[in-house]
Amino acid sequence: MTVSTLTARREFLKFLAASPYVAALGGAAAFLERSLLAAPAQRGLETLSSPSAAITVFDFEEPAHRTVPQGHWAYMTSGVDDDGTIRANRAAFEQVQLRPRRLRDATRVDMRVDLFGATYNSPIFICPVGGQKAFHPEGEVAVARAARARGTLQFLSTVTSSSIEDVNRALGRPAWYQFYASNSWPINEQMLRRVEAAGCTVLALTVDNTTGRLSETYLRTRPADVKQCEACHDGGPGAPQSYFSRPMYQGLNMTGVLRQDPAMDWAFADRLRKFWRGKLVIKGIDTREDARLALEHGFDAILVSNHGGRATETLRATLEALPEVVAEVGNRIPVYVDGGFRRGADIFKALALGAKAVGVGRPYIWGLGAFGQAGVDRVLEILQGELKLAMGNCGTQTVADITRAYVAAPNWKL
């Protein structure tokens, strides 16, 4: 079954799930469990035999689905509320058209970029995803090895299932560290001192999920008996101790501490800015107003992000939010973006709209879940190859050459 056919089938199943006829099957939740998330073998779907057989990153989704435990798969694929922001992230790319220029030498395309003084082979970076051993036993270390082979920037999550020290050794250079700020400043200081001692010089404060989220699809599609989850989640999935037992919390007394501080404000940002001696990125900004405040409070970069559709059901794509953030900051600090990127052409569009680097999340997790390090490596190879192809076909030889002139968005105010 082709990727387009599979996608169409899933969208059709989602449509049917809202139908009154589905009530006869026990409701939408039962229908989805039986149909959309049923065992792949029962659906008769073909799968990859090796990473090298993949043509696009979408080819890794089904083999990962077959391999990853159902509860972990449901958690990774789901968004919040009606999953509308996940769909909005993808739909936005259809609103942006390419304006290629012809008769330009495409043999000299150079994708290399400099990000805070370090050179990477492309502007594509690996987004922070927590608990990657849920998808493969080697987790973030396998991802780091693939990133090293492809010259790719790796962001590491606070709730990583591998330590920052192990990841940096595998990566061969310091990862960037995504930071969930707790409501205890002493705890924050202890964690950040460890991160700094590990050699990390770039910290990204996540600000888009401080009050939690309603993961409706996950709650409806995870295993009915969550006791089986006790093996890898202390206290069950979602319990605080299931996070606090992870490597970056080891040695910290988290009794009575919230993993994320719902009272976090710009005064906290000032305190963090004063404490952290490296580069400080703010992750989760989607408006010009907050972009202006990020500048005023001394952030070194902005990551336009909606947590992959897993924070607030904004129904607004990061690609659509990107231009107003870029316009607000001008060239004073770099702007990065993530959210729904699956193609090299998607990445080209974000670069044309002003992003300096573009993050990819679920696709490399598909690769990891399906084939481990080799799967992640192939996902990065495909995306880098597609971006190089788009750059050559559009007549841009360097990333710096990609400007607003290479895209059109008739329905947007650019």
QUIHUTA-V154768 format. One record per helix or strand. SS is the DSSP state (H for helix, E for strand). FROM is the first residue (numbers start at 1). TO is the last residue. If there is no record, write none. Layout:
<<SS,FROM,TO> <SS,FROM,TO>>
This chain:
<<H,3,17> <H,20,25> <H,28,34> <H,40,43> <H,51,53> <H,59,67> <H,70,77> <H,84,95> <E,97,98> <E,110,110> <E,113,115> <E,118,120> <E,124,126> <H,132,134> <H,139,150> <E,153,156> <H,164,171> <E,176,179> <H,185,197> <E,202,206> <H,216,221> <H,226,231> <H,240,244> <H,247,249> <H,266,275> <E,279,283> <H,288,296> <E,301,304> <H,307,309> <H,318,329> <E,334,338> <H,344,352> <E,357,360> <H,362,371> <H,373,394> <E,398,398> <H,399,401> <H,404,406> <E,407,408>>
